[in-house]
Structures are given as C-alpha cells and as structure tokens.
C-alpha cells in the first residue's frame, strides 16, 4: 500500500495528456471539491468518446447510487466493446 500511495503522490501526467479510450466521468451535483464544469474538463483528455453523468450527492455520491454507477459503467463498457 505504501508504494500505491507513493505512486499517487508522485505521478504527474503532462497537463495536455490524451488517451485514445472513451471516458465516463461521474460527479456529484453538490460535490464541494469538483464542480460539474471542472469534471467536464476531462473531455479534453480523450480522443475517443466522452460522457459526463452528474448524480445527486456530494463528494462520495458513488456510495449513494451503486446500482446507477454499475449500470453506467456496464453501458460504457458494452458500448465500447470491452
């Protein structure tokens, strides 16, 4: 675990890094750390499809909507042949 945390704290991608894979971005509508327009900025980091879903909740909205999150991830994976 120490190495995982070390990697997270030390890794800094190029600000203009782009991946060639679809990105599904999930955010909470009341997240005090990430506004929806900030989450939407992830679109500039993919040359493939981008989908933004804004769900009710704060920063840990994922735990409030597990079925929706699983459905959205499954749809994204299915749509992109993964």
Backbone as ProteinMPNN parsed JSONL, in Angstrom:
{"seq_chain_A": "XXXXXXXXXXXXXXXXXXXXXXXXXXXXXXXXXXXXXXXXXXXXXXXXXXXXXXXXXXXXXXXXXXXXXXXXXXXXXXXXXX", "coords_chain_A": {"N_chain_A": [[0.819, -1.195, 0.0], [1.986, 1.204, 0.674], [3.605, 1.776, -1.529], [1.64, 2.181, -3.467], [0.401, 4.538, -2.53], [2.618, 6.201, -2.666], [3.042, 6.248, -5.431], [0.707, 7.565, -6.267], [1.043, 10.075, -5.077], [3.351, 11.001, -6.292], [3.166, 10.797, -9.095], [2.748, 12.72, -11.971], [1.009, 13.537, -14.635], [1.442, 14.81, -17.991], [0.02, 18.021, -18.547], [-1.51, 18.216, -20.851], [-2.112, 15.648, -21.571], [-3.486, 12.955, -23.436], [-5.7, 10.281, -23.938], [-6.542, 7.417, -25.935], [-9.134, 6.305, -25.519], [-12.508, 5.765, -24.529], [-14.037, 7.935, -22.12], [-15.775, 7.844, -19.151], [-17.218, 10.021, -17.08], [-18.063, 10.592, -13.83], [-19.815, 12.516, -11.487], [-20.799, 14.296, -8.507], [-23.657, 16.357, -7.944], [-23.478, 18.192, -5.915], [-20.875, 18.247, -5.088], [-18.315, 19.408, -3.116], [-15.686, 19.595, -3.856], [-15.292, 19.214, -6.588], [-16.601, 20.845, -9.201], [-19.323, 20.525, -11.568], [-18.56, 21.644, -14.106], [-15.793, 21.529, -13.915], [-15.393, 18.774, -13.799], [-16.281, 18.152, -16.346], [-14.16, 19.001, -17.836], [-12.484, 16.88, -18.223], [-13.017, 15.898, -20.697], [-11.249, 16.94, -22.537], [-9.124, 15.26, -22.373], [-9.323, 12.945, -23.812], [-9.324, 11.24, -26.918], [-11.27, 9.768, -27.84], [-14.683, 8.789, -27.211], [-16.688, 10.728, -24.884], [-18.444, 10.934, -21.865], [-20.432, 12.575, -19.584], [-21.841, 12.228, -16.468], [-23.95, 13.492, -14.097], [-24.701, 13.012, -10.871], [-27.037, 12.97, -8.093], [-25.75, 14.266, -5.09], [-22.88, 14.546, -2.848], [-19.301, 14.622, -2.453], [-18.83, 11.861, -2.079], [-20.766, 10.579, -3.601], [-20.969, 8.219, -5.033], [-21.38, 6.04, -3.315], [-23.989, 6.365, -2.623], [-25.438, 5.682, -4.841], [-25.088, 2.992, -5.952], [-26.218, 1.07, -7.767], [-26.868, 2.593, -10.03], [-24.336, 3.545, -10.753], [-22.999, 1.139, -11.394], [-24.606, 0.335, -13.553], [-24.133, 2.437, -15.404], [-21.356, 2.192, -15.86], [-21.284, -0.398, -16.905], [-22.84, -0.028, -19.25], [-21.184, 1.741, -20.63], [-18.879, 0.165, -20.995], [-19.98, -1.921, -22.528], [-20.855, -0.56, -24.807], [-18.48, 0.185, -25.879], [-17.213, -2.115, -26.567], [-15.872, -3.613, -24.588]], "CA_chain_A": [[0.0, 0.0, 0.0], [2.85, 2.393, 0.69], [4.006, 2.069, -2.904], [0.473, 2.743, -4.149], [0.279, 5.938, -2.125], [3.776, 6.904, -3.206], [2.782, 6.469, -6.86], [-0.341, 8.575, -6.394], [1.544, 11.398, -4.699], [4.47, 11.424, -7.139], [2.866, 10.797, -10.527], [2.19, 13.948, -12.53], [0.952, 13.441, -16.094], [1.51, 16.073, -18.73], [-1.291, 18.677, -18.472], [-2.255, 18.028, -22.087], [-2.136, 14.211, -21.869], [-4.714, 12.483, -24.077], [-5.767, 8.837, -24.147], [-7.416, 7.01, -27.036], [-10.143, 5.416, -24.961], [-13.648, 6.537, -24.041], [-14.006, 8.31, -20.709], [-17.046, 8.063, -18.465], [-16.931, 10.884, -15.938], [-19.178, 10.664, -12.883], [-19.606, 13.513, -10.439], [-21.977, 14.646, -7.721], [-24.119, 17.721, -8.221], [-23.145, 19.063, -4.784], [-19.511, 17.922, -4.661], [-17.625, 20.645, -2.78], [-14.318, 19.561, -4.375], [-15.263, 19.195, -8.057], [-17.82, 21.376, -9.821], [-19.612, 19.83, -12.826], [-17.768, 22.147, -15.238], [-14.436, 21.005, -13.747], [-15.444, 17.367, -14.198], [-16.435, 18.136, -17.81], [-12.859, 19.288, -18.444], [-11.84, 15.612, -18.581], [-13.264, 15.662, -22.123], [-10.059, 17.316, -23.312], [-8.075, 14.256, -22.177], [-9.598, 11.747, -24.592], [-9.582, 11.421, -28.35], [-12.415, 8.889, -28.102], [-15.924, 9.338, -26.676], [-16.742, 11.262, -23.526], [-19.793, 11.025, -21.313], [-20.481, 13.136, -18.241], [-23.076, 11.959, -15.737], [-23.998, 14.205, -12.829], [-25.65, 12.334, -9.996], [-27.302, 13.701, -6.852], [-24.876, 13.945, -3.972], [-21.648, 15.293, -2.604], [-18.076, 14.009, -2.977], [-18.92, 10.401, -2.046], [-22.06, 10.247, -4.202], [-20.949, 6.855, -5.564], [-21.935, 5.097, -2.339], [-25.439, 6.572, -2.555], [-26.067, 5.245, -6.087], [-24.287, 1.891, -6.501], [-26.857, 0.442, -8.927], [-26.724, 3.509, -11.165], [-22.925, 3.551, -11.14], [-22.729, -0.141, -12.068], [-25.294, 0.369, -14.847], [-23.442, 3.361, -16.301], [-20.065, 1.6, -16.235], [-21.578, -1.541, -17.786], [-23.252, 0.537, -20.545], [-19.993, 2.303, -21.269], [-18.047, -0.96, -21.411], [-20.676, -2.631, -23.606], [-20.881, 0.317, -25.986], [-17.123, 0.304, -26.415], [-16.688, -3.451, -26.834], [-14.923, -4.027, -23.558]], "C_chain_A": [[0.866, 1.263, 0.0], [3.262, 2.782, -0.725], [2.854, 2.654, -3.718], [0.323, 4.227, -3.81], [1.435, 6.778, -2.655], [3.555, 7.226, -4.684], [1.749, 7.578, -7.061], [0.201, 9.967, -6.083], [2.64, 11.902, -5.624], [4.136, 11.547, -8.62], [2.213, 12.108, -10.945], [2.177, 13.823, -14.047], [1.115, 14.816, -16.732], [0.118, 16.707, -18.716], [-2.143, 18.472, -19.718], [-2.309, 16.557, -22.516], [-3.505, 13.806, -22.416], [-4.62, 10.976, -24.252], [-6.746, 8.55, -25.282], [-8.385, 5.947, -26.532], [-11.299, 6.273, -24.456], [-13.52, 6.801, -22.545], [-15.436, 8.534, -20.227], [-16.714, 8.825, -17.192], [-18.188, 10.986, -15.081], [-18.844, 11.698, -11.82], [-20.911, 13.765, -9.705], [-22.372, 16.092, -7.946], [-23.811, 18.708, -7.095], [-21.747, 18.757, -4.237], [-18.764, 19.219, -4.361], [-16.203, 20.72, -3.352], [-14.235, 19.672, -5.887], [-16.608, 19.678, -8.597], [-18.071, 20.633, -11.132], [-18.799, 20.332, -14.017], [-16.308, 21.708, -15.135], [-14.373, 19.538, -14.16], [-15.524, 17.259, -15.717], [-15.11, 18.389, -18.522], [-12.09, 18.019, -18.798], [-12.023, 15.294, -20.064], [-12.033, 15.969, -22.966], [-8.932, 16.294, -23.197], [-8.363, 12.941, -22.891], [-9.819, 12.113, -26.056], [-10.725, 10.513, -28.79], [-13.654, 9.547, -27.467], [-15.801, 9.818, -25.245], [-18.19, 11.351, -23.096], [-19.691, 11.525, -19.885], [-21.844, 12.827, -17.636], [-22.977, 12.653, -14.388], [-25.104, 13.593, -11.989], [-25.891, 13.17, -8.742], [-26.289, 13.292, -5.777], [-23.637, 14.797, -3.896], [-20.443, 14.504, -3.116], [-18.145, 12.482, -3.019], [-20.276, 9.917, -2.565], [-22.122, 8.805, -4.684], [-21.603, 5.866, -4.61], [-23.442, 5.23, -2.2], [-26.176, 5.995, -3.764], [-25.333, 4.055, -6.714], [-24.905, 1.248, -7.739], [-26.708, 1.302, -10.18], [-25.287, 3.513, -11.673], [-22.577, 2.275, -11.898], [-23.37, -0.15, -13.448], [-24.551, 1.257, -15.84], [-22.097, 2.795, -16.77], [-20.282, 0.431, -17.189], [-21.999, -1.062, -19.184], [-22.059, 1.053, -21.31], [-19.098, 1.182, -21.805], [-18.673, -1.699, -22.586], [-20.63, -1.831, -24.903], [-19.513, 0.371, -26.659], [-16.437, -1.047, -26.573], [-15.671, -3.939, -25.815], [-15.526, -5.064, -22.651]], "O_chain_A": [[0.504, 2.269, -0.61], [3.269, 3.961, -1.08], [3.068, 3.523, -4.563], [0.141, 5.062, -4.696], [1.247, 7.931, -3.044], [3.841, 8.335, -5.136], [1.91, 8.431, -7.934], [-0.15, 10.934, -6.76], [2.842, 13.112, -5.734], [4.768, 12.33, -9.329], [1.237, 12.546, -10.336], [3.216, 13.983, -14.687], [0.943, 15.845, -16.08], [-0.875, 15.994, -18.861], [-3.37, 18.546, -19.648], [-2.528, 16.259, -23.691], [-4.542, 14.252, -21.927], [-3.584, 10.456, -24.666], [-7.655, 9.334, -25.552], [-8.442, 4.836, -27.059], [-11.081, 7.396, -24.001], [-12.964, 5.991, -21.804], [-16.198, 9.303, -20.813], [-16.003, 8.316, -16.326], [-19.242, 11.413, -15.553], [-17.721, 11.745, -11.317], [-21.993, 13.48, -10.22], [-21.512, 16.955, -8.119], [-23.875, 19.92, -7.297], [-21.474, 18.986, -3.059], [-18.593, 20.048, -5.255], [-15.584, 21.784, -3.336], [-13.241, 20.16, -6.424], [-17.624, 18.996, -8.461], [-17.12, 20.155, -11.752], [-18.386, 19.531, -14.856], [-15.647, 21.533, -16.159], [-13.411, 19.11, -14.798], [-14.905, 16.375, -16.311], [-14.957, 18.028, -19.689], [-11.146, 18.069, -19.586], [-11.264, 14.504, -20.626], [-11.803, 15.329, -23.992], [-7.896, 16.44, -23.846], [-7.72, 11.93, -22.609], [-10.411, 13.142, -26.383], [-11.1, 10.493, -29.962], [-13.647, 10.752, -27.218], [-14.931, 9.377, -24.494], [-19.055, 11.785, -23.857], [-18.953, 10.967, -19.072], [-22.878, 13.132, -18.231], [-22.034, 12.427, -13.63], [-26.281, 13.645, -12.343], [-25.048, 13.985, -8.367], [-26.015, 12.106, -5.59], [-23.378, 15.646, -4.749], [-20.556, 13.789, -4.112], [-17.567, 11.871, -3.918], [-20.855, 8.969, -2.034], [-23.204, 8.221, -4.744], [-22.304, 4.953, -5.047], [-24.104, 4.312, -1.716], [-27.396, 5.833, -3.727], [-24.988, 4.106, -7.894], [-24.181, 0.912, -8.676], [-26.45, 0.783, -11.266], [-25.05, 3.487, -12.881], [-21.924, 2.334, -12.941], [-22.749, -0.593, -14.414], [-24.359, 0.87, -16.993], [-21.748, 2.91, -17.944], [-19.552, 0.282, -18.169], [-21.562, -1.625, -20.187], [-21.939, 0.823, -22.514], [-18.62, 1.249, -22.937], [-17.978, -2.062, -23.534], [-20.39, -2.389, -25.973], [-19.414, 0.579, -27.868], [-15.214, -1.114, -26.7], [-14.706, -4.614, -26.174], [-14.868, -5.529, -21.721]]}, "name": "protein", "num_of_chains": 1, "seq": "XXXXXXXXXXXXXXXXXXXXXXXXXXXXXXXXXXXXXXXXXXXXXXXXXXXXXXXXXXXXXXXXXXXXXXXXXXXXXXXXXX"}
